[in-house]
Amino acid sequence: MPKKSTAAPASYAAAVEELEQLIDALESGQLPLEDLLAQYRRGNELLQYCRQRLQAVEEQVRVLDEGAARAGEAP
């Protein structure tokens, strides 16, 4: 498996795709031992990125919901 970049993914979808590839490689049992730790670390980086993006979207939805609720309130 080629070395993956440690750069942030281009998007959430790209991060998920890379994670799926890492999981497939890890589950195959074909990675050399020295590559396992590097791939595991990259997986953790991608998970952290995905969690941060999800939290940001959840916050945006919460703000929008609060704004919609306020807009529906009587003055």
C-alpha angles and dihedrals in degrees: 000000000000118000113266123225120255089216119114112271119257091241145350089265091052090051092051091048092051090047090053090051091049092050091050091050093047093047093048091069088218099111117106112248093248090058095050096076093046091050091046090052091049089051090054091050090051092048090051091050092050092048091050092050092048091049090050092051092046089052091050091050091049091052091048091048091050091049091050091049091051092048089055093051120102114248 
